[in-house]
Amino acid sequence: MDAFYFDGRSSRRHVAHVDAEPGILLLHTSAGKRRVIFSEVLVSEPQGKAPRTLRFPDGDYCEVPQSAELLELLKKLGHRDSTAVRLQSRWRWALFSLVGVCLAVCAAYLWGLPWVAKVAAPHVPIVVMEKISARFFDDFDKNMLKSSGLDAARQKALADRFREIIAADPELTPDRSYLRLYFRNAGFMGPNAFTLPGGQIVMLDKLVELSESDDELLAVLAHELGHFHKRHGVRMLIQSSVVGFAAAIYLGDVSTLVAGLSAAVLNSKYSREMELEADDYAAAVLRREGLSPLLLVSALEKLEKAHRKSVCGSEEKQCESENKKRSFDWFSSHPETGERIRRLRNQKTED
Amino acid sequence: MQKNHYQLLGLRDGAMQVEVDAAHDRALRRFVAHHKEGRPFPKEDFDAMQEAYAVLRDPDRKAAYDHALFGTPSPDAFPDASAPTAPRDALSETRSKTPDTYAFEFMGSGGEYFRIWILNLVLSILTLGIYSAWAKVRREQYFHRNTLLDGSGFDYYGRPTAILKGRLIAYGIFFALSAVDTFSPLYYPPALLVVSPIFPWLLVRSFAFRARNTSYRGLRLNFHSTYRECLMTFLPYLVLFVGAVFLAYHGTNEMISAGQASDPSGPQVLMMASPFLTFALMFPALYCDLKRFQLNNLSFGDSRFKTGIRARAFYGIFFRTTLILVVFCIPLALWIAGNYMYVREGGVSPSEAGHILFFLSTPTLMLLVFHASFLAYYQSRTANFMWNNTTLDRHYFVSTQTFGGLLTVIAVNTFFTLLTLGLYWPWAKVKLAAYRARNTVLVAEGGLDNFVGKVSEETRATGEEILDVFDFDIAL
């Protein structure tokens, strides 16, 4: 069949003719006839309708249109395309691949990543997390938090009880020195408590004001301790950086904001699961202390009430309609409070 | 009435071959001149001219065309036919002196590339990213081989193992730097300073790897710059920028020590904004120098590319691009302000889902339109300016991209890519490549047969890979 021949040293295009004998490629050019052993010829992969190349050992090559005639010639010479090429040429495989990609991504998100994070988290030295958290906490503390208005005696009483529940759990012994309880005041955050991966647990004044007893506060502290014990901070860090990375690859060209938002939505599922895990831990701690897990329920109920008050302006008004609230549930990092309360109540009856 | 091919080239009916060649040459030069001055003729005129020349330069097609047009062979054709020897020779001589135009064309199809792309993706996932180097080679080969110039394809030779090694080094540097930033941020600037001398090296490597692994008609492109040259070209920009950062640092310190953090004075604001201002002001010059560096060091065989681009034109292009930004930002800002007031006055509770969706959708739409116009404007203008001022020996390029044309391509691509959650991406890439190829022409004097060169040595891929550490072939 007709072909173009290039010698590899100049751009001159020569008209040539190629033919096949078993195992041998015959090349006729104006310079004469050549027999090339076919196993030494590098045949380019088919790329749609683009012309293909037959490269010879000396750097010269033939350019041949991708045609039925060429396929016939290659078949005669015993050329076989690579597996990838054969897979690429069929729509069926493309669709399989598409489904495969979707399944792989979903599986990685639902099970793979949480599993990897769970396995890897205990191996991350707590010192490292301490360093990262301390950097963030110092900044945050200096600029956003005020010192607590709580009297020293109350602070000490709570800190003592907190130390007791830490001491009661032998699994916490190796990391005990990293756990620190801070009392702070921050109006804009409402009644709240939070834990950093390095073991800093912060309790805000508004939360203390809201609760009736120290037992209730202890329930909240046990919940926060649960986050630390299950290494939720480290796991979240691992999971969110992978999710963020994937979102940046997928959506990075659209906008950083869109990528960040979708990463936040995806991460919220993880953090909701972690809240439930921390609830379970708190319930176990409370039972061990001879207290009722329902203490956490009452704390949650109060938080919910306070939250509703701040959103709707009045306690009685049932927040216009529940539907509106629910539509935003999948955005929130905490599961619906009702769901958590039901879970804790059920655990109680099981006992 | 529509003009016939002769009239299009400004010729009398049935003009001789020599006249046709000369007229086409004149028309082409006029066309290029207009392009360089930034007031191009419509694309359709160019296509019509090329089509007319394609018919009239070919004796057989010309004869057929004349026959259809006049019913008889044109009278001027007779001397040619009756006395073949002498005039023919004269003819071929003039022909070799007049330039031939070679249009680039892209033969790829979205469906084909989609199948390559999706398989690349699944194999990359299954092999935890190792296959991505092979994937890159397949992708580059698809785009190179399907780009034809005068019927012959380009080729890509990058070796997957070289690319994989490059990627590993790139990730190594990247992670080392971000680890330093996380654990001891104080050491990040010094660490960056320690690493920075390798960036010019990486830039040279990157251009060299790309060039030396690209071939056409069996000859490879080559890239000739040295580390020193690269450093000398870009060091002034670095010095300027670092200076501006120091100025900003100084300004901030002064403000804090004076205890006026909430009320900075005019000069202090200027000092703090200086890195951004400096970068914005030097960007067109930097862009121009980067393109000059890239093109002036490029060769095909033994022939060097040369570009006469000047920073001044880039200032014009980027200034007008900024104007687009301003034009789009005014209604966007008004819209957001209006909605904010509405929410503030208690019209709707801000937590209402429907309202938030509505609130987000309009600016998103505007951003997309802006994004497409922004890209279309600056890409079409820079491509035209760059290629219309670039030569290869005596040959030169003509780029005829238009704002409207590219805008249509980009807008359609963006729309369908969003609609299909990214699955349209391969089609979008192919459409863009086809548009670019369709609008680029090489005007070669004496044909494309006369380039010569020698085989160049292999290059390592590290440089190219670090420049696109995140160059995964996906992104919605």
Interface residues (C-beta under 8 A of the other chain):
Chain A: F4 F6 D7 G8 R9 S10 S11 R12 R13 S44 E45 Q47 G48 K49 A50 P51 T53 G59 D60 Y61 E63 A84 L87 Q88 S89 R90 W91 W93 A94 S97 L98 G100 V101 A104 V105 V128 K131 I132 R135 A248 I249 Y250 L251 G252 D253 V254 S255 V311 E320 K324 S327 F328
Chain B: M107 G108 S109 G111 E112 Y113 F114 R115 I116 I118 L119 L121 V122 L123 I125 L126 W134 R138 Q141 Y142 R145 N146 L148 G151 S152 G153 D155 T182 F183 P185 Y216 R217 G218 L219 G301 S349 S351 E352 A353 L367 L418 G422 L423 L448 D449 N450 F451 V452 G453 K454 V455 F470 F472 I474 A475 L476
